Amino acid sequence: MTPGTENPALYRTLRDILQRQAEVVSVWFEPDAIQKRYLAAEVDSQRIIPPTGPESPQLEVRWKLTPPHDEFRVDYADPNTGFHCGWHQDEDHDDLGAAHFQYQTASMESPEYEEVVFEAESPPKLLWECCEALFDDVIPEYPTE
């Protein structure tokens, strides 16, 4: 596998992690099961706390194996509230360290960024850590208006 490329076997493992989340109702590969460029998941808006509305929020996961730190994006968007957030490990915000969390509410003109340090190291554990933070802390605590 060439560094910096998507890994179909890794995406299958990450899909399993998403399918284990109680808030997630379906997971699929984009653009399709052959190319597997990224994962998309439908979140049940009634299973999150607080429930947000009739439309399903979406979670997207993009992962590239790039030593020494993988590049990834775990993004959540809720069309009911206009809330968007995500954990990114990339070169977009070097001033924030290797990884950052960003969020934006419907009333904000631009996103806010915060440095984040993960306890986990492997891709499945990192994704689990992001999902746990999203459903247990971020959605209930961050403003959505």
C-alpha positions as CSV (number, residue, x, y, z in Angstrom):
1,M,0.0,0.0,0.0
2,T,1.4,3.4,-1.0
3,P,1.7,5.9,1.9
4,G,-1.1,8.5,1.6
5,T,-3.6,6.2,0.0
6,E,-6.9,4.9,1.1
7,N,-6.8,1.4,2.5
8,P,-9.9,-0.7,1.7
9,A,-9.1,-3.2,4.5
10,L,-8.8,-0.4,7.0
11,Y,-12.1,1.1,5.8
12,R,-13.9,-2.2,6.4
13,T,-12.6,-2.2,10.0
14,L,-13.6,1.5,10.5
15,R,-17.1,0.6,9.0
16,D,-17.4,-2.0,11.8
17,I,-16.6,0.6,14.4
18,L,-19.3,2.9,13.0
19,Q,-21.8,0.1,12.9
20,R,-21.3,-0.5,16.6
21,Q,-22.4,3.0,17.5
22,A,-26.0,3.0,18.9
23,E,-26.7,6.3,17.2
24,V,-25.8,5.1,13.7
25,V,-28.4,3.4,11.6
26,S,-26.5,2.7,8.4
27,V,-22.9,2.9,7.0
28,W,-21.8,2.8,3.4
29,F,-18.7,3.3,1.3
30,E,-18.4,6.4,-1.0
31,P,-18.5,6.6,-3.9
32,D,-19.1,2.8,-3.9
33,A,-18.1,-0.5,-2.4
34,I,-15.4,-1.0,-5.1
35,Q,-13.5,2.3,-4.8
36,K,-14.0,2.9,-1.0
37,R,-12.7,6.5,-1.0
38,Y,-14.4,7.3,2.4
39,L,-17.2,6.1,4.7
40,A,-20.5,7.8,5.3
41,A,-22.9,7.0,8.1
42,E,-26.5,8.0,8.8
43,V,-27.2,9.0,12.3
44,D,-30.7,8.7,13.8
45,S,-31.6,12.2,15.0
46,Q,-33.9,10.7,17.7
47,R,-31.1,8.5,19.2
48,I,-28.8,11.5,20.0
49,I,-29.2,13.6,23.1
50,P,-30.8,16.0,22.6
51,P,-32.8,14.7,19.7
52,T,-32.6,17.3,16.8
53,G,-35.3,16.8,14.2
54,P,-36.7,14.9,11.3
55,E,-33.6,14.8,9.0
56,S,-30.7,12.4,9.6
57,P,-27.4,13.9,10.6
58,Q,-24.4,12.4,8.7
59,L,-21.0,11.3,9.8
60,E,-18.1,11.0,7.3
61,V,-14.8,9.3,7.8
62,R,-11.8,9.8,5.5
63,W,-8.5,8.1,6.4
64,K,-5.1,8.0,4.7
65,L,-2.1,6.0,5.9
66,T,0.7,8.6,6.0
67,P,3.6,7.8,8.4
68,P,4.4,8.9,11.0
69,H,0.8,10.1,11.6
70,D,-2.1,9.0,9.6
71,E,-4.2,11.8,8.0
72,F,-7.9,11.6,8.8
73,R,-11.1,13.5,9.0
74,V,-14.1,12.5,11.1
75,D,-16.9,15.0,10.3
76,Y,-20.4,15.3,11.7
77,A,-23.1,17.5,10.2
78,D,-26.7,17.9,11.4
79,P,-29.1,19.5,8.9
80,N,-31.7,20.1,11.6
81,T,-29.5,22.5,13.6
82,G,-26.8,23.6,11.2
83,F,-24.2,22.2,13.6
84,H,-21.0,20.9,12.1
85,C,-17.9,19.5,13.8
86,G,-15.0,17.3,13.2
87,W,-11.7,15.9,14.3
88,H,-8.9,16.4,11.7
89,Q,-5.4,15.2,11.7
90,D,-3.8,16.9,8.7
91,E,-1.6,19.8,7.7
92,D,-4.4,22.4,7.7
93,H,-3.7,23.9,11.1
94,D,-0.1,23.2,12.1
95,D,-0.3,25.8,14.8
96,L,-2.7,23.5,16.7
97,G,-0.4,20.5,16.7
98,A,-0.9,17.2,14.9
99,A,-4.7,17.1,15.4
100,H,-7.5,19.5,16.0
101,F,-11.2,19.6,16.7
102,Q,-13.4,22.2,14.9
103,Y,-17.0,23.1,15.2
104,Q,-19.4,25.6,13.8
105,T,-23.0,26.4,14.8
106,A,-25.6,28.0,12.5
107,S,-25.1,31.4,14.1
108,M,-21.3,31.4,13.7
109,E,-19.7,33.0,10.7
110,S,-16.6,30.8,10.8
111,P,-15.6,27.7,12.6
112,E,-13.7,27.5,15.9
113,Y,-10.6,25.4,16.2
114,E,-9.0,23.6,19.2
115,E,-6.0,21.5,19.6
116,V,-6.8,17.9,20.5
117,V,-4.6,15.1,21.8
118,F,-5.8,11.6,21.4
119,E,-5.2,8.8,23.9
120,A,-5.7,6.1,21.2
121,E,-3.1,5.4,18.5
122,S,-4.6,2.8,16.1
123,P,-7.2,3.9,13.5
124,P,-10.1,1.9,15.0
125,K,-9.4,3.1,18.5
126,L,-9.0,6.7,17.3
127,L,-12.4,6.5,15.5
128,W,-14.0,5.0,18.6
129,E,-12.6,7.8,20.7
130,C,-14.0,10.4,18.3
131,C,-17.4,8.8,18.2
132,E,-17.5,8.5,22.0
133,A,-16.6,12.2,22.3
134,L,-19.2,13.2,19.7
135,F,-22.1,11.4,21.1
136,D,-21.3,11.7,24.9
137,D,-19.8,15.2,25.1
138,V,-20.0,17.3,21.9
139,I,-23.6,17.0,20.8
140,P,-25.1,17.4,24.3
141,E,-22.7,20.3,25.3
142,Y,-22.0,22.4,22.3
143,P,-24.4,25.1,21.3
144,T,-26.5,24.3,18.3
145,E,-28.3,27.5,17.6
